[in-house]
Amino acid sequence: MIEYLWKAVFVFYSQTSTQAEAWESKRLQLILEGKSSSVAPGMRRSATLPKLTPPRT
């Protein structure tokens, strides 16, 4: 699960961003508290609100 969060964090922040670790830690804490059902939709909203799209390959 942690690997997925780290992949997701770099969609929103650069790899050198200090905010990336805080973002990942917050979501991991919510998942460990049993609130994973709110984490995934929140991540989707975070990606769609600024109109992020998947990279083209």
FENFEN-V732056 format. One record per residue. SS is DSSP state (H for helix, E for strand, - for the rest). PSI is psi in whole degrees, 0 to 359 (NA if undefined). D_CENTER is the distance of its C-alpha to the mean C-alpha in Angstrom with 2 decimals. Layout:
BEGIN
ss->SS psi->PSI d_center->D_CENTER
ss->SS psi->PSI d_center->D_CENTER
END
This chain:
BEGIN
ss->- psi->320 d_center->11.32
ss->H psi->323 d_center->10.26
ss->H psi->321 d_center->10.64
ss->H psi->320 d_center->8.21
ss->H psi->318 d_center->5.38
ss->H psi->323 d_center->7.18
ss->H psi->319 d_center->7.61
ss->H psi->321 d_center->4.30
ss->H psi->325 d_center->4.32
ss->H psi->357 d_center->7.76
ss->H psi->326 d_center->7.53
ss->H psi->332 d_center->7.24
ss->- psi->156 d_center->9.31
ss->- psi->162 d_center->12.29
ss->- psi->342 d_center->12.93
ss->- psi->2 d_center->15.40
ss->- psi->136 d_center->13.51
ss->H psi->340 d_center->14.11
ss->H psi->338 d_center->11.29
ss->H psi->315 d_center->8.73
ss->H psi->320 d_center->10.22
ss->H psi->319 d_center->10.39
ss->H psi->312 d_center->6.78
ss->H psi->316 d_center->6.34
ss->H psi->319 d_center->9.74
ss->H psi->313 d_center->9.37
ss->H psi->321 d_center->7.13
ss->H psi->318 d_center->9.49
ss->H psi->316 d_center->12.35
ss->H psi->319 d_center->11.87
ss->H psi->315 d_center->11.88
ss->H psi->335 d_center->14.90
ss->- psi->2 d_center->16.53
ss->- psi->18 d_center->16.60
ss->- psi->32 d_center->14.37
ss->H psi->335 d_center->12.06
ss->H psi->344 d_center->13.61
ss->H psi->342 d_center->11.95
ss->H psi->309 d_center->8.33
ss->H psi->311 d_center->8.29
ss->H psi->324 d_center->10.33
ss->H psi->322 d_center->8.46
ss->H psi->320 d_center->5.42
ss->H psi->315 d_center->8.60
ss->H psi->319 d_center->10.34
ss->H psi->328 d_center->8.15
ss->H psi->326 d_center->8.77
ss->H psi->330 d_center->12.32
ss->H psi->314 d_center->13.59
ss->- psi->10 d_center->13.81
ss->- psi->44 d_center->14.93
ss->- psi->142 d_center->12.67
ss->- psi->156 d_center->14.26
ss->- psi->150 d_center->13.98
ss->- psi->145 d_center->16.13
ss->- psi->136 d_center->19.69
ss->- psi->NA d_center->21.34
END
